[in-house]
Amino acid sequence: MRLYIPDQYGTLALGAVLGPALAGGRTASGGLVPLLLSGPLGSGKTTLVRGLVTALPGAEQAEVSSPSFNLVNIYPTTPRVAHFDLYRAAGAAAGSAPEEYYDALEAQDVLLVAEWVENLPRADWPLEALLLTWPQMAPTGAEQAGRTLEIRAWGKAAADLLEALAPRLNTWEKEFQR
């Protein structure tokens, strides 16, 4: 599925659509369907996470920021969100992601959100996940007004979640279309 995101407000609103859906989507093992984010600097990954977190109960206690320096931020929402920045994982060997990453994958009550997942060896990606990819933006000399986003599902639970989300994404898209 491809979407066009016109601006940061559309990105925040898209995150707000995804948050509650991800909070209810379960894998076969009972965990929450992880959200993997891939895209260049400035594409809107952290802004999307901010919108996602603000749509969850307990968000008033969470201050969303890029976890670049500490690798993971845990937000006290329901469910808890483990927000990873894997920018510095480029070139890492399989099995060398932060321990907290593997813990979040195994947890039943934690929503794993991983920015820069493309820097993690594919062997360390979850079998079930939604993958959001922002393509590389062409340099224009000025800030681009909008972004294209591709959403793909890995595994049955993620595919079911994406199918259930489709009507809400269509409503979002009509509200924020060009």
C-alpha positions in Angstrom: 0.0 0.0 0.0 1.3 3.4 -0.9 0.3 6.7 0.7 1.2 10.3 0.1 1.9 12.3 3.3 1.6 16.0 2.6 3.2 17.4 5.7 4.1 16.9 9.4 0.4 17.2 10.4 -0.5 14.4 8.1 2.4 12.3 9.5 1.2 12.9 13.1 -2.3 12.0 12.1 -1.1 8.8 10.4 0.7 7.8 13.5 -2.5 8.4 15.5 -4.3 6.0 13.2 -1.6 3.4 13.5 -1.1 3.5 17.3 -4.5 2.1 18.4 -4.4 -0.5 15.6 -1.0 -1.7 16.6 -2.0 -1.8 20.3 -4.6 -4.4 19.4 -2.8 -6.4 16.7 -1.4 -9.7 18.0 1.1 -12.2 16.5 0.6 -16.0 16.7 2.8 -16.0 19.8 0.6 -13.4 21.5 3.0 -10.4 21.2 2.1 -7.1 19.5 2.9 -6.6 15.8 6.1 -4.6 15.6 6.4 -1.5 13.5 9.6 -1.1 11.5 10.5 2.2 9.9 13.0 2.7 7.1 13.8 6.0 5.4 16.3 8.8 5.0 17.0 11.5 7.6 14.1 14.0 7.8 11.6 11.7 6.2 9.2 11.8 9.3 10.0 8.6 11.2 10.1 10.2 14.6 7.2 12.5 13.8 5.1 9.4 13.0 6.1 7.8 16.3 5.1 11.0 18.1 1.6 10.7 16.5 1.4 7.0 17.4 2.4 7.5 21.0 0.0 10.4 21.5 -2.9 8.2 20.4 -2.3 5.7 23.2 -3.5 5.8 26.8 -0.8 7.3 29.1 0.6 9.5 26.3 0.4 12.6 28.6 3.4 11.1 30.5 5.5 10.5 27.4 7.8 12.9 25.7 8.7 11.5 22.3 12.1 12.2 20.9 14.5 10.4 18.7 16.4 7.9 20.8 19.6 8.5 18.8 21.9 8.8 21.8 20.5 6.1 24.1 19.2 3.7 21.4 15.8 3.1 23.0 13.1 5.2 24.7 10.4 3.4 26.6 7.1 5.4 26.8 4.7 4.7 29.7 1.7 4.2 27.5 -0.7 1.3 27.3 0.8 -0.8 25.8 4.3 0.4 26.6 6.2 1.5 23.4 9.9 0.6 23.0 11.1 3.2 20.4 14.5 2.1 19.0 16.9 4.1 16.8 19.1 1.7 14.9 21.0 4.3 12.9 24.3 3.2 14.5 23.6 -0.5 13.9 24.8 -0.2 10.3 27.2 -2.9 9.5 26.5 -4.9 12.7 26.6 -8.6 12.6 23.4 -10.7 13.1 22.6 -11.1 16.8 24.3 -7.9 17.8 21.3 -5.6 18.2 20.9 -4.1 21.7 19.6 -6.6 24.2 16.6 -4.5 24.8 15.6 -5.0 21.2 15.4 -8.7 21.6 13.6 -8.3 25.0 11.0 -6.1 23.3 10.5 -8.6 20.5 9.7 -11.3 23.1 7.5 -9.2 25.4 3.7 -9.7 25.2 2.9 -6.2 26.4 5.4 -4.0 24.6 5.0 -2.4 21.1 8.4 -2.4 19.4 8.9 0.5 17.0 12.3 0.5 15.3 13.6 3.4 13.2 16.5 2.7 10.7 15.6 -1.0 10.6 17.5 -1.2 7.3 20.7 -1.0 9.4 19.9 -4.1 11.3 20.8 -7.5 9.7 17.7 -9.0 8.1 18.2 -12.1 10.3 17.3 -9.9 13.3 14.1 -8.6 11.9 10.9 -10.0 13.4 8.9 -12.6 11.4 5.7 -10.5 11.9 5.8 -6.8 11.4 4.5 -3.8 9.5 7.2 -2.2 7.5 6.9 1.5 6.6 9.4 2.7 4.0 10.0 6.3 2.9 11.9 6.3 -0.4 15.1 8.3 -0.7 14.1 11.9 -1.6 15.7 13.6 -4.6 17.6 16.7 -3.6 15.7 19.8 -4.7 17.6 22.6 -2.9 14.5 23.2 -0.9 12.4 21.3 1.7 10.0 18.9 -0.1 6.4 19.5 0.7 5.4 15.9 1.0 6.5 12.3 1.2 5.5 9.0 -0.3 5.2 6.1 2.1 5.0 2.4 1.4 3.4 0.1 4.0 4.1 -3.6 3.7 3.1 -6.5 6.0 5.4 -9.3 7.0 3.5 -12.4 8.2 -0.1 -13.3 8.6 -0.9 -11.2 11.7 0.6 -8.1 10.1 -1.3 -8.8 6.9 -4.5 -9.1 8.8 -3.8 -5.9 10.7 -3.0 -4.0 7.5 -6.3 -5.3 6.0 -8.3 -4.2 9.0 -6.5 -0.8 8.9 -7.3 -0.2 5.2 -10.6 1.6 5.8 -9.1 3.9 8.4 -6.1 4.6 6.2 -8.5 5.4 3.3 -10.3 7.9 5.5 -7.0 9.4 6.6 -5.9 9.6 3.0 -9.1 11.5 2.0 -8.6 13.9 4.8 -4.9 14.6 3.9 -4.9 14.2 0.2 -3.2 16.8 -2.0 
